[in-house]
Amino acid sequence: MKYNSSLSLRCATFLLLLITIPQRVSSQQSIQFGIHANPLFGWFNSNNSNVTGKGVHTGFNFGLTVNKYFHENYAFSTGLSLITAGGSISNSEAITLDLNNPIEVLPGNRVTYKVKYLAIPVGIRLKSNEIGYFTIFTDLGFDPKITLGGKAEIPSQHIYKENANHLLKSISMGYHIIGGIEYSLGGTTSVVLGLNLDNNFTDIIKEKGNQPSAKITHKMLGIHLGLNF
């Protein structure tokens, strides 16, 4: 009898675990969707002193976010973002750009690129416990990007909106750092406000003709405005 009672107790305990564990896991592995619309500022950096980044340009980042929580405070994050951003460079020597026709760009004259990317961010999201209606969060990860198109401009020569697809690399890689706060509107819905740094650390411009060898990277700082639901 003691043996049977012990065995029954163990079976009951095991069945209880089978019932409760999936409930706990499912509550931790909830999926949260969101949308964001981020005004941003973009600029170019160069590793060659003969090629200099010039100025900051405004842009926009619009997209969908998906957070899959594996713990109450931790989630895998991904989504899709359509980014329009710009940057400018100048060269210390004259170069020739092929924009429909070969164009000579004099030393010091600025060349501006306006680029459209499709980004597929992959990262980790960390958030605090709710304090009143507020939650503090950060999101860190990598951003593979596909270049959808681009335009080139040389303002000093009155050249604007020329097709530059052939001058841009089709794929680039970056990382993102997002930090901010969420304000709960009730249930799972919340408003998001924060800052977003996106750094393309691979070269984005092809070296053609007599352009000097340089790695041009694209940095973007945005105001993260979103809605989670």
N, C-alpha and C positions, 0 to 999 in steps of 0.2 A: 504493500500500500504506500509506504514511504517513497519507494522508487517511482511508482506510478504518479504520485502527487508531485514529485520533483520534476518528472518528465513533463507533466501537464503544465506546470508553472513555467518551465523553459519554453515550451511551445507557445504558450499564451504571450510570454514576453517577446518572443521572436515575431509573432503575428502583429503585436502592437508596434514593434519597430518598423515592420514592413508598411504599416498604415501611416505612421507619423513621419518617417523619413521622406517619402515622396512629397508630402505636404510642405515640409521644411525646404526641400530643394526647390520645389516649384515657386515658393514665395521668394526665394533668393534669386532665382533665375528668371525673373520677370524681364520683359522687353519694354523699353521706353523709346518712343519715337519723338522727333522734334523737327522743327524747321528753323532756319536762321537766315538773316539778311544783314550782312556786315559791310558797312562802308569801310574802305581801307586806304592806306597810303603805301605805295610801292617804290622801290629804288633798286639800282643795280650796283654791285660791287665787282671789282676786278682784281686779279692777282698779278697784273702787269702794270708797272708804273707808267707805261706809255698809253695805257687805256684807262680812262677815269670815269667813274660814275658821276652823273650830273643831275642833281635835282630830284624832287619827290613828286610823284604823280598819284592822283586819286583813282580809285577803282571800286569794285564791288564783288562781294562773295555771297552767293545765294545757294542754299542747298538743304538737304535732308540729313538728319542724324539718326542713328540707331544705337542704343545702349543696351547691351545684354548683361544684366546683373548676375554675377555668380556669388555675391555677398551683398548684404544690405548697403555697404558703403563702397563697393568696388564693381566695376563693369568693364567689359570689352566694348570699345566704341568703334563705329565705322559710319559709312554713309556715302553720299555723293555731293560734290560741290561744283558749281559752275563759277569760275573766277575770271574776272576781267581786270587786268592790272597792267601798269606801265613802268617804264624806266628809261633813262637816257645815258648815253656814253659819249665821250669825245676822245679823239686820238691826237697824239702829239705830232704825228706825221700825216700827210695826205694819204687817203685810201680811196679805193673805187668800190662802190656798191652797185650791184646789178638790180635795179628797180625798173623793170621793163626795158630800160636802156641803161648802159653804164653811166653812173653819176660819180664825179669826183667830189669827195668831201674834203674840204681844206682843213688844215690842222686847227684844233680847238673848236671846230663847228660841232654842234650837238646833233646826235642821231637819236631819235626817240622811237621806241618800240612799244606797241600796245598789243598785249598777248591775251588770248583766251585759253584757259585751261579747263580740263575736266579732271578733278581730283577725287581720289578714292582713299580717304584717310583711314588709318588703322591704328588704334591706340588703346590706352588704359585710362579710364575715368575714375577719379577718386573724389568722394564727397563726404562732408561732415554729417553728423546727426543734425536734425532740424532744430534750429534755435528760434523759437517763436514761429514765424512764418518763413524764416530765411535758412538757406543752406549754402555753405561755401563749397566750391568744387574746383578741380583742376583736371585737365585732360592733356596727356602727353602721348605723342606717337609719330608715325611716319606718314608721308603723303606722296605716293606715286601719282604723277600727273601726266596726262596726255595733252599735247598742244593741239587745240582745235583750229587755231588760225592766228594770224597776226598782221599788223600794219606797221609800216615804217614812215617816219616823217623827218624831214630836214628843214626846220623852220627858217634858217638863215638863207636857204635857197628856194623858199616858198614851195616846198614839196610836202604834200600831206596825203595821208591815207593810201599809200602805195602798198600793194600786196607784198608781204614779207614772209609768206609761209616757207619758201625755199631757203630762207636765211635762219630759220629757227629749228632747233632740234625737236623731234617729235615726242620724245619722252624725257622726263626729268624726275628727280627725286628730291624730296624735302622732308623737313620735320616740323611739327607744330607744337606750340605750348599755349594752352588756353587756361585762363583763370578768371573766376568771377563769382557771382552769387545767383541763386534762384529764389524767387519769391512765390510761395505756394498760393494758388487761386482756389484750392480745394481739390480733394481727390488726388489724382496723379498729374493735374495740370499746373504748370508753373511758368512764370516769365523769367527769362535769362538775360543777365547783363554782365559783360566782362570785356577782357582784352584778349586778342588773338595774335600771336607772332607766328608767321609762316616763313620758313627759310628754305628756299631751293638751294641745296648745296652742290648740285651738279651743274655743269655748263649748259646754258640754254641757247647760245648763239653759235652757229656754224662759222668756221673760219674759211672764207672763200676769197679767191683773188689775192690781193696784196694786204689783206687785213692781218695785223700782228697776232701772234699766238697769245691768247689770253683766255682765262676761265672767267666767264661772266655769270655771276650768281644773282638770283632775284630774291629780294627780301620784301615781306609785306607785314604791316602792322595794322590790325583792324579793330574796330569796336564791335564786339560780339553781341548781337541782339537776336534773341530767339524765343521760341515758345515750345515747351515740352508738353506732351499729353499721353 
